[in-house]
Each structure stands twice: as structure tokens, then as C-alpha cells.
Amino acid sequence: MMEYVCRFCQSSLGKLNASVYSEAELGLDQLTTEEREDIIIRDTNGQMQVRVVCENCEHILNHYPERSLLPSLYH
């Protein structure tokens, strides 16, 4: 199972059956090693979490970029 989660507010944005899609189909093969380490997290059960930015947090960051220094955007 692969879950997309907002890196700022921790909202779950969706889940995919990772065995159905390849990393190439999802575009994850285009990430550098550093990006992969920052974006993709595997828990102890082997579940993959892809950390992205939700629309609400993106809106906040576009209007208040200094908020990116906070651990959470609290929307």
C-alpha cells in the first residue's frame, strides 16, 4: 500500500495499491536520490508514504512563504 500524505498538515491525500503501479508509472523513478530520501518514507510494515504538499498548504505557502519554516502550517 502506498499513501500520499501532506508533508505539512499530515492530511491523507489518497492511497494506492503499490503492487498495481510501477514507480515509473507514478513518476517516482524521475526523483534523485536526495529527493527520494526526502519524499518517500517506508514504515516498519513496508508501507510506503509519499510526502507531498496539499492544495491548502500550497495556497498558504504561496501567500506566506515564511510559514515554510514552521513544522506545521495549521490550516
Phi, psi and omega in degrees: 000140178235131181240133174266125185229140176290129182291342182260310185257357178066015177293138175281126183256350178156161179229145177230150172281107186298336181284345181275327185245141175273162177299327179294320179295329180269353179083005182288339178288348180275352182281145173285170178302317180295319179295319179300316180296328181278326189262322187255127179235136174247130178274181184293339178272000180087001178289138182262134176241127179254117184269116180234189178241125179286167182299320181296314180292324177299318178299314179299314181295324179294326182267333182223072185301335180295341180291345179295345179280346180275149180293334179215148182271348176051063174260000000 
